[in-house]
């Protein structure tokens, strides 16, 4: 009965977002000449929880651009922009119970949110935002970490400057905020030359911006690149576990912007570094982890590369991780290939890395990757190989991996989202090991004019959202895989 439950309704230009374990369905309703914004909140059993109506005046849905949203600083923001007034926007802000916080009218688009002016190396914690910027002059770039605090939740998102931490001037190539709480800020830094060459984790006091400790991921005298891909933070012990890949100096040179990944797949190595609360290294383990992929083919020489999408620590101090593997068949273009599960278990010498069986998930979906001009879906396209360290930890703008799982036999299953920009269609593809090997079952699909999304709510359960072709009706439905 639970899996048969569904909710449907009339709503024009309907859309949905997931926030604080609720689904928010929003769009327009028309009452004679009056246009209203309407939003409904549902829990994961599709029980109606809250709703809000906001009058927009005499208008029709076609008078407005698509409603945009965000959940910055743990509130809901809905942005209404008239198609013929693209420099002005109206903002409705609510809490997660859809109680109105404020309404902002006739806002200049450039002032919607000061956060949009910041670089993509930023991290939001509560009412604070941490931003890394670089200042360039004739002598090179100097990096700064700045902390800003939100002025007032009832106004535009504007910030008070709190403090600034200047990095050492020379040889900093990359800096990224990994984590922050009320006490500490953790920053990943890639130093590409000089006495401190290597990759570091900095622990900075969140109250005053003072550096407490810097911990190098590689051992003293080791000139290889230890490129971070993911971290796990124990918020009780404040212990940090870092997972990433090791690259020999001849594979990539961040100074010259040159690379040679010819044998990278066969020589690939993972590392795990554990750092205690004061910054001392508790463990540094590396493990040869050649990728089970043939690097030469009739199509020419290829290389394969990993990101860590999921990384978690279990109660027995072991870890589980999902690696996403990307194929580089064109220069600086990394296309999703498959996902691979590994367990990392403690032993007397450090940790043992144990991979699952490997399956090429994208082979089950014909033409999953498109090389049509402007199609970025399922790909990372770098401006320069100097951005490779960012690729290792960066998340895709449009998520295309919705689900990965592994059973007791070591057989993987996936849900991948395929988009066809030319046809304006989207499908959710459940890929599993069946009688015919790796099989693909389309479990949700939208055509041009429709909206479709799915949200996992259990081990084998998900909620689907689908509108009709005219986008005037919506349906939420509980389903099982």
Order of alpha helices (4+ residues) and beta strands (2+ residues): beta-beta-beta-beta-beta-beta-beta-beta-beta-beta-beta-beta-beta-beta-beta-beta-beta-beta-beta-beta-beta-alpha-beta-beta-beta-beta-beta-beta-beta-beta-beta-alpha-beta-beta-beta-beta-beta-beta-beta
